[in-house]
Amino acid sequence: MPAGLCSIHGQQPGGGKVIRHIVMWTLKEGPDGATRAQNALQVKAWLDACSDIVPGILCFEAVFAQAGLESSCDVMLYSEFASLAALEAYNAHPQHQLLKTRVAPLREARHGFDYQA
């Protein structure tokens, strides 16, 4: 399923359950002087580049906090995977590993939550 068109019923085509993977980051000012808002845009771009790196990604939506709407974090990823194996393949993929090393110096906190629905 393309980014932004995520399932709201927790089922993939064919009726199987999906694995939902949600991650939220609170960012800090960048070591290069970038603001939290600039870092949020960069992190979202890096996440967007991972939206189809392995088979089995059904939904992949990276968003950043928006003025006027409640948020306790700066960037959030909501994604759905066809199976635990697909999520594990995403986690192990070199592009995802690079993303983690890029985000690490920009983050103050990270919260993750995986579940099957």
Summary of the structure (lengths in Angstrom):
residues: 117
radius of gyration: 14.4
end to end distance: 16.3
largest distance: 48.4
contacts: 329
relative contact order: 0.28
helix: 30%
strand: 31%
